[in-house]
Structure formats: structure tokens, C-alpha cells
């Protein structure tokens, strides 16, 4: 079973994602801020990270930079789900090698589920 880790302070979105992803057969874990996130990721060993940009304690761009600079985490696949459509943020985040970037106002749980299924199917090959 693939494990998906979410870092997002939006509790409604977290509940919706948890319900959808667990129904799709994924193991799901979530935290609401960026505090000590590298430790949590290393302990949880997720197969994929869903990441918000605007977070308490440490923003998503900084988290992504830290992940990419960490020998154990640098290859962790990341998909960003954020309220920020700021072109500078989007450009920087894509430079850091995210798999995809969703804007929350246009976000669709079913599209995410299809993307994850395709991603993990490709990962198995």
C-alpha cells in the first residue's frame, strides 16, 4: 500500500483528501504545519508528499528546498496543492522538481486520484 503524506493547515481539505485517498486504497498521514517536518517525513517514510505553500512555522517553498538538500529525502516525489498561484512561487517550486502543482480554487479530488494512480502505475514499471 502506497503511503501519502500531506502537509496542510486547511482542516477541511485534509479531511476530504483523507477520505478520498483512503477510499482509493492509499495509506494517509497529515500534519498541519512545517515544524520538524524533516524528522516526521523520515519517520513516516511516505511514497509521495502533498504540500501546501502557505504554512505556519515554515513555508512550503522552504520545506521543499530543505527536502531537496537532504540526502534521505531528496528524491521524495512532491505534488503541491496551494492557494498561491503567484508565478514566482510556481516557477521556484517547479525548479525544485515537483510532479505537479494544483491551485486550491481549481482543485479536483478526482483529478488528483487519477494523477496518483498514473504516477504509482509508472513507478511500478
N, C-alpha and C positions, 0 to 999 in steps of 0.2 A: 504494500500500500504506500503510495507516494505521500509525503508529508509537506504540507504548505504552511508557511509561517507568515502571519500578517502583522505589520506594524502600522497602526492607525488609531487615532484617538476618537474617531467617529463611531460611537457605540451602535448606532442603527445599522450602518454599513457593515460593521463587524458581525452583528447577528445575522444579517442577510447573507453575507459571504459564508459564514459558518454553516448555516442551514443548507445553502446551495452546494457547497463543496463537500460536505459530509454526505449529502444525498447522492452526489456523483461518485462517492467512494474514496475520497481523499481524507487523510488524517489532517486535522486543522488545529493550529495553535495561534493565539493572538496576544499581543501586548499593545498598550495604548500610548507608549512614549519611547523615546530613543535612549533612555537611561540604561547603561550597562548592556547595550544591545549585542555587542560582540560576544560577550560571555553567554548570553541567552541563546544566540544562534549556534555557538559551538556546542553547548549542552544539548540543544534540541535537534541538531543535525537535519535541518529541512532539505528537501529536494528543490524547493523554489521559495523565493521570498516575494510577497506582495508588499509594496512600500508606499506610504504617503510621503509627501514632501513637507507639509506644514505640521510639525510635531513639537510637543513640549520637550525640553531638555536638549535635544539635538535634532536638527532638521534632516530631512531625507537625503539631501544632497551630501551633507557631511557624513551621514551613515554610509551612503553608497561609496564615497571616497575612502572611508576607513575600511570598508569591506574589501574593496579592490586592492588596498595596501596590506591586507592581512593574508599571510601565506595559507592559512587554513580555509579562509572564506572567499578568496579572490575569484574563484570560478563559480560561486553560487549564482544561479540564474535569478534575475530580478525583473519583476514587472511593476511599474509604477502606476498607482491609482491616486490621482491628486485633484484638488480644486484648482491648482495653479496651471494655467496654460501659458504662462509667461515664456516667450520664445527663448530668452536667455537661460531659464531653468531647463526647459525642454532640450535645448541644444547641449548643455553641460551634462545632463543626465544621459542623453543618448551617447555622448562621448565616453561615458563610463560603462557602456556596454549593456544597457538594459534590453530585455527581449521585446518589450512593448511599453507604451505609455498611454494610459486612459485618463481622460478628463472626467471627473465625477458627474458633471451635469449631463454628459453624453454616455455615461457608463451603462452597460447592459450585462447582467449576470450570465445570461445565456451565451453571449459572445465570449465572455471570459472562459466559461466552461468548455466551449468548442476550442478555443485557443490552447487551453491547458491539455485537453485530450490530444490535440495535434502535436503539441510540444513533447508530451511524455511518450507518445507513439514514436516520434522521431528519435527520442532519447533511447528507446529500447533497441533500435536497429544497430 
